[in-house]
Amino acid sequence: MLCHFISICMLLYPNIDHEKSDTTHDSIVNVKSLYSFFEDLALISEANQIVSILHIGDSHIQADYFTGKLRKNFQNQFGNSGRGLVFPYTIANSNGSSDVKFDHQGDWNLLSKRKKNNQAKTGILGYTLWPGSNAKFSIQVDYNGPSKFSKIILWDTFGTFLPFNNKSIVTWERKSGYTEISSTSPLHQIDFKSTHSSGDQPTLNGIVLQNDSVGILYHAAGINGATVAQYLLSDFSQNIIDLNPNLLIISLGTNDCYTTINQFCASCVKENYRILIRRIRINNPTLPILLSTPPDHFYKRKYDNVNIESLRKVLHELVYEENVALWDLFQIMGGSNSILDWQKQGLAAKDLIHFSVKGYEKQGDLLYQTLMKYYPLE
């Protein structure tokens, strides 16, 4: 049966060099674990379906420059099903993507994944918001941009957020753990107010923006400063079910590596990755997962972070132990000290950890081009 499956895959994916695909700098290790994702891409038009990609990570993801470029590339080729997962980071006094803007009024309380109290209450985005009875917020996207939406999903409790000032809203339906709102026409703005009573404690954990088209939904869930261990403090199993991804990408490790050599435990981080992968797959054991190594960076702007090499080694081990794929961004950048070259080219920030907008967009192009090497273009 396995030999028959591999033969079929080789027919479906003639662009793959099966002998060399795991060794070149612009390749994906264990790409075979992603075959079902490529099959889903091929069926978008034929099956009139939506393909969902969920990309989780740290500050490299939260600003959405890296993932925004991937979203644009995928949707340009396979169709745009909507903006995907967003969050009102301004209420959390944090940064978010530039293409979706939030305004808010009234009283709000915040629980962050990075705080030590009640961490299990946060979801995959790492924040939980509690609105006061006078709380309001609005979502706005570019009127002529690709992010206009006709369906809004609120990950909330009790369904106490109601839209107002929107005459085109036609349905409001409360489902298990979320509220779904639909419009008769594409929207570039929607306003919500909280209608809860004083005895309730409603929450807001995330928002999904969709439209009526088939194609790609690319969800980005990044948390500034997050480690793999901190992700394990969250209860995100229902979020995975709701988003139902066809592919899940994990871009973590920078903050795990950001310490001295004698304090870094590569095997400990490896086991945290293993737990994270298994928890993600608890309801879908065959879900394709792509790991990305952390990019090259310096420790305290002065020291080449040699911990990255140790983490890369254990991630390469984990690939076959858990049947996941790996994209080695560190190697693709140029390896140790390559962050200096990226900075000279205007692609990396002065802190020698983060990147410029162009640097993140370059990473998005590199990953997309690598994935498309394995896709059977017609």
Phi, psi and omega per residue, in radians:
M1 nan -0.752 -3.136
L2 -1.131 -0.738 3.130
C3 -1.098 -0.681 3.110
H4 -1.097 -0.729 3.133
F5 -1.099 -0.791 -3.128
I6 -1.109 -0.672 3.114
S7 -1.100 -0.729 3.097
I8 -1.089 -0.787 -3.127
C9 -1.072 -0.647 -3.138
M10 -1.195 -0.533 3.058
L11 -1.274 -0.665 -3.120
L12 -1.260 -0.546 -3.037
Y13 -2.135 1.242 -3.081
P14 -1.197 -0.310 -3.111
N15 -1.320 -0.188 -3.060
I16 -1.485 2.222 2.956
D17 -1.535 1.733 -2.992
H18 -1.208 -0.330 3.137
E19 -1.490 -0.523 -2.988
K20 -1.994 -0.056 -2.967
S21 -1.146 -0.312 -3.110
D22 -1.781 0.116 -3.026
T23 -2.084 -0.388 -3.101
T24 -1.404 2.777 -3.065
H25 -1.134 -0.543 -3.088
D26 -1.832 0.656 -3.122
S27 -2.041 3.021 3.084
I28 -2.013 2.202 3.128
V29 -1.290 2.365 -3.120
N30 0.992 0.823 -3.125
V31 -1.075 -0.387 3.140
K32 -1.015 -0.471 3.140
S33 -1.228 -0.167 -3.133
L34 -1.804 0.088 -3.042
Y35 -0.990 -0.703 -3.099
S36 -1.126 -0.534 3.079
F37 -1.154 -0.771 3.120
F38 -1.119 -0.628 3.069
E39 -1.112 -0.707 3.109
D40 -1.103 -0.698 3.098
L41 -1.053 -0.737 -3.104
A42 -1.159 -0.380 -3.071
L43 -1.711 0.049 -3.077
I44 -0.985 -0.927 -3.101
S45 -1.277 -0.769 -3.081
E46 -1.123 -0.733 -3.087
A47 -1.685 0.001 3.122
N48 0.936 0.948 -2.995
Q49 -2.201 2.910 3.070
I50 -1.800 2.350 3.036
V51 -1.911 2.183 -3.054
S52 -1.857 2.288 3.064
I53 -2.081 2.265 3.089
L54 -2.011 2.175 -3.096
H55 -2.104 1.963 -3.123
I56 -1.908 2.690 -3.137
G57 3.077 -2.676 -3.048
D58 -1.936 -2.523 -3.097
S59 -1.146 -0.414 3.074
H60 -1.119 -0.333 -3.109
I61 -1.844 -0.614 -2.982
Q62 -1.015 -0.690 -3.117
A63 -1.262 -0.279 2.996
D64 1.278 0.268 3.082
Y65 -1.269 -0.804 3.096
F66 -1.102 -0.960 -3.114
T67 -1.226 -0.543 3.104
G68 -1.086 -0.672 3.091
K69 -1.183 -0.714 3.073
L70 -1.080 -0.758 3.125
R71 -1.016 -0.836 -3.128
K72 -1.060 -0.796 -3.125
N73 -1.109 -0.823 3.133
F74 -1.095 -0.786 -3.070
Q75 -1.252 -0.535 3.063
N76 -1.113 -0.585 -3.101
Q77 -1.610 -0.646 -2.983
F78 -1.983 -0.040 3.136
G79 1.855 2.645 -3.043
N80 -1.900 1.932 3.100
S81 -1.710 0.051 3.094
G82 2.365 2.993 -3.099
R83 -1.262 -0.530 3.130
G84 1.564 -2.648 -3.020
L85 -1.288 2.283 3.083
V86 -2.412 2.968 -3.133
F87 -2.657 2.500 3.104
P88 -1.359 1.294 -3.085
Y89 -1.081 -0.423 3.133
T90 -1.080 -0.576 3.102
I91 -1.184 -0.513 3.126
A92 -1.562 0.145 -3.110
N93 0.960 0.725 3.138
S94 -2.307 3.068 -3.099
N95 -1.687 2.575 3.085
G96 -2.368 -2.898 -3.122
S97 -1.267 2.702 -3.084
S98 -1.505 -0.251 -3.061
D99 -1.539 -0.211 3.082
V100 -2.181 2.117 -3.076
K101 -1.951 2.468 3.124
F102 -2.116 2.404 2.930
D103 -2.079 2.628 3.134
H104 -2.542 2.740 3.092
Q105 -2.408 2.895 3.056
G106 1.427 -2.873 -3.055
D107 -1.687 2.363 3.101
W108 -2.430 2.492 2.987
N109 -2.017 2.668 -3.009
L110 -2.261 2.409 2.946
L111 -2.105 2.188 -3.123
S112 -1.902 2.535 3.075
K113 -1.007 -0.523 -3.048
R114 -1.426 -0.125 3.041
K115 -1.470 2.782 -3.002
K116 -1.592 -0.078 -3.095
N117 -1.849 2.363 3.030
N118 0.937 0.711 -3.031
Q119 -1.143 -0.524 -3.065
A120 -1.134 -0.251 -3.117
K121 -1.367 -0.253 3.141
T122 -1.435 2.654 3.111
G123 -1.717 -2.721 -3.015
I124 -1.226 -0.343 3.102
L125 -1.502 -0.143 3.018
G126 1.476 -0.009 -3.137
Y127 -2.318 2.568 2.951
T128 -2.235 2.296 3.119
L129 -1.892 2.369 3.025
W130 -1.959 2.005 -3.139
P131 -1.445 2.561 2.934
G132 -1.381 2.987 -3.094
S133 -1.144 -0.315 3.133
N134 -1.776 0.209 -3.022
A135 -1.313 2.441 3.047
K136 -2.436 2.679 2.990
F137 -2.668 2.754 3.126
S138 -2.309 2.646 3.088
I139 -2.057 2.317 -3.133
Q140 -2.455 2.350 3.051
V141 -2.183 2.926 3.141
D142 -1.047 2.278 -3.081
Y143 -1.041 -0.632 -3.100
N144 -1.807 0.169 -3.084
G145 -1.570 3.131 -3.083
P146 -1.446 -0.016 -3.011
S147 -1.723 0.130 3.110
K148 -1.047 2.605 -2.958
F149 -2.374 2.684 3.064
S150 -2.210 -0.082 3.053
K151 -2.375 2.321 3.139
I152 -2.159 2.227 3.076
I153 -1.990 2.148 3.100
L154 -1.814 2.121 2.985
W155 -1.432 1.623 -3.051
D156 -2.424 2.909 3.036
T157 -1.831 2.485 3.048
F158 1.324 -0.283 -3.124
G159 1.162 0.709 -3.052
T160 -1.622 -0.093 3.060
F161 -1.511 2.130 -3.141
L162 -2.075 2.425 3.086
P163 -1.300 2.588 3.030
F164 -2.479 2.822 -3.083
N165 1.111 0.383 3.115
N166 -2.222 1.764 -3.077
K167 -1.328 -0.293 -3.073
S168 -1.528 -0.064 3.114
I169 -1.173 2.210 -3.087
V170 -1.987 -0.491 3.134
T171 -2.370 2.531 3.038
W172 -2.396 1.985 -3.039
E173 -2.262 2.206 3.079
R174 -1.554 2.184 3.118
K175 -2.090 -2.996 -3.070
S176 -1.273 1.755 3.068
G177 1.541 -0.047 3.125
Y178 -2.686 2.905 3.110
T179 -2.066 2.328 -3.133
E180 -2.019 2.223 -3.094
I181 -2.190 2.340 -3.119
S182 -2.143 2.682 -3.110
S183 -2.162 2.701 3.123
T184 -1.334 -0.336 -3.114
S185 -2.534 2.778 3.132
P186 -1.053 2.427 -3.110
L187 -1.949 2.621 2.949
H188 -1.969 -0.099 3.100
Q189 -2.684 2.538 3.020
I190 -2.576 2.508 -3.105
D191 -2.040 2.420 3.132
F192 -2.199 2.622 2.985
K193 -2.355 2.618 3.121
S194 -1.481 2.379 -3.102
T195 -2.108 0.357 -3.028
H196 -1.338 2.737 3.069
S197 -1.450 2.894 -3.058
S198 -1.140 -0.381 -3.115
G199 -1.454 -0.222 -3.121
D200 -1.573 2.799 3.033
Q201 -2.244 1.290 -3.133
P202 -1.206 2.709 3.124
T203 -2.324 2.843 3.035
L204 -2.364 2.135 -3.079
N205 -1.999 -0.181 -3.115
G206 2.939 2.891 -3.105
I207 -2.442 2.403 3.082
V208 -2.040 2.253 3.116
L209 -1.928 2.194 -3.125
Q210 -2.302 2.951 2.991
N211 -2.229 -2.908 -3.053
D212 -1.723 0.238 -3.079
S213 -1.758 2.723 3.004
V214 -1.475 2.806 -3.134
G215 2.446 -2.423 -3.017
I216 -1.882 2.318 2.882
L217 -1.907 2.005 -3.110
Y218 -1.938 1.858 -3.090
H219 -1.663 2.254 3.069
A220 -1.985 2.266 3.141
A221 -2.317 1.519 3.138
G222 -1.928 2.594 -3.121
I223 -2.298 2.038 -3.139
N224 -0.938 2.268 3.063
G225 1.362 0.087 -3.022
A226 -1.287 2.494 2.963
T227 -1.893 2.954 3.069
V228 -1.066 -0.725 -3.134
A229 -1.059 -0.643 3.141
Q230 -1.207 -0.577 3.052
Y231 -1.084 -0.572 -3.119
L232 -1.237 -0.206 3.112
L233 -1.453 -0.104 -3.094
S234 -1.743 2.755 3.041
D235 -1.863 1.624 -3.055
F236 -1.995 0.184 -3.082
S237 -1.052 -0.700 3.134
Q238 -1.217 -0.589 3.084
N239 -1.057 -0.742 3.114
I240 -1.087 -0.732 3.121
I241 -1.089 -0.796 -3.090
D242 -1.133 -0.726 -3.102
L243 -1.377 -0.462 3.066
N244 0.827 1.036 -3.046
P245 -1.234 2.539 2.984
N246 -1.516 -0.325 3.073
L247 -2.605 2.407 3.063
L248 -2.141 2.217 -3.137
I249 -1.934 2.340 3.132
I250 -2.028 2.012 3.096
S251 -2.050 1.420 3.130
L252 -2.208 -3.061 3.026
G253 1.942 -0.457 -3.125
T254 -1.043 -0.853 -3.103
N255 -1.290 -0.454 3.050
D256 -1.170 -0.644 -3.124
C257 -1.409 -0.315 -2.963
Y258 -1.385 1.321 3.131
T259 -2.821 3.113 3.104
T260 -1.300 2.819 -3.096
I261 -1.059 -0.751 -3.062
N262 -1.300 -0.214 3.089
Q263 -1.729 -0.149 -3.084
F264 -1.569 2.303 3.135
C265 -2.124 1.677 -3.087
A266 -1.080 -0.695 -3.126
S267 -1.164 -0.583 3.102
C268 -1.151 -0.788 3.129
V269 -1.132 -0.680 3.097
K270 -1.011 -0.795 -3.138
E271 -1.159 -0.578 3.064
N272 -1.136 -0.719 3.047
Y273 -1.037 -0.760 -3.119
R274 -1.057 -0.789 3.128
I275 -1.102 -0.735 3.137
L276 -1.076 -0.802 3.135
I277 -1.056 -0.792 -3.107
R278 -1.195 -0.610 3.104
R279 -1.194 -0.688 3.099
I280 -1.080 -0.638 -3.061
R281 -1.609 0.167 -3.007
I282 -1.052 -0.574 3.119
N283 -1.825 -0.029 3.126
N284 -2.620 1.433 -3.019
P285 -1.062 -0.345 -3.093
T286 -1.823 0.200 -3.129
L287 -1.015 2.166 3.083
P288 -1.147 2.297 -3.139
I289 -2.245 2.291 3.104
L290 -2.017 2.085 3.052
L291 -1.581 2.532 3.009
S292 -2.091 2.273 3.084
T293 -1.184 2.687 3.041
P294 -1.114 2.595 3.086
P295 -1.249 2.863 3.056
D296 -1.089 2.473 3.094
H297 -2.776 2.911 3.118
F298 -1.820 2.655 3.048
Y299 -1.638 2.114 -3.119
K300 0.957 0.580 3.057
R301 1.132 0.042 -3.047
K302 -2.137 -0.503 -2.957
Y303 -2.041 2.270 3.008
D304 -1.042 2.190 -3.048
N305 -1.448 1.657 -3.104
V306 -1.270 -0.178 3.110
N307 -1.145 -0.402 -3.137
I308 -1.078 -0.716 3.131
E309 -1.068 -0.697 3.116
S310 -1.132 -0.706 3.136
L311 -1.195 -0.701 3.108
R312 -1.001 -0.736 -3.106
K313 -1.051 -0.804 -3.095
V314 -1.295 -0.499 3.082
L315 -1.193 -0.657 3.066
H316 -1.120 -0.593 3.059
E317 -1.181 -0.709 -3.064
L318 -1.169 -0.473 -3.086
V319 -0.918 -0.870 -3.076
Y320 -1.546 -0.414 3.090
E321 -1.189 -0.615 -3.103
E322 -1.989 0.079 -3.138
N323 0.951 0.995 3.030
V324 -2.085 2.959 3.103
A325 -1.791 2.857 -3.106
L326 -2.449 2.279 2.999
W327 -1.949 2.042 -3.000
D328 -1.590 1.435 -3.122
L329 -1.072 -0.661 3.134
F330 -0.989 -0.816 -3.136
Q331 -1.204 -0.708 -3.123
I332 -1.114 -0.629 3.096
M333 -1.111 -0.476 -3.089
G334 2.224 0.043 3.095
G335 1.453 -2.724 -3.065
S336 -1.028 2.328 3.133
N337 1.286 0.053 -3.136
S338 -1.182 -0.362 3.098
I339 -1.032 -0.518 3.113
L340 -1.173 -0.701 3.095
D341 -1.164 -0.696 3.119
W342 -1.124 -0.657 3.128
Q343 -1.163 -0.704 3.125
K344 -1.082 -0.509 -3.142
Q345 -1.547 0.072 -3.122
G346 1.352 0.349 -3.082
L347 -1.804 -0.218 -3.126
A348 -2.221 2.696 -3.100
A349 -1.426 2.926 -3.126
K350 -1.169 -0.387 -3.141
D351 -1.305 -0.120 3.138
L352 1.032 0.491 3.040
I353 -2.189 -0.898 -3.075
H354 -1.640 3.125 -3.047
F355 -2.237 2.844 3.012
S356 -1.314 2.975 3.093
V357 -0.995 -0.770 3.131
K358 -1.114 -0.616 3.112
G359 -1.135 -0.777 3.105
Y360 -1.158 -0.689 3.132
E361 -1.148 -0.604 3.065
K362 -1.100 -0.731 3.085
Q363 -1.063 -0.717 3.106
G364 -1.080 -0.726 3.106
D365 -1.147 -0.726 -3.124
L366 -1.085 -0.782 -3.138
L367 -1.174 -0.736 3.139
Y368 -1.080 -0.817 -3.139
Q369 -1.073 -0.646 3.117
T370 -1.163 -0.779 3.110
L371 -1.069 -0.705 -3.090
M372 -1.243 -0.277 3.019
K373 -1.026 -0.515 -3.044
Y374 -1.724 -0.062 -3.103
Y375 -1.618 2.315 -3.093
P376 -1.344 1.434 3.098
L377 -1.124 2.481 -3.120
E378 -1.735 nan nan
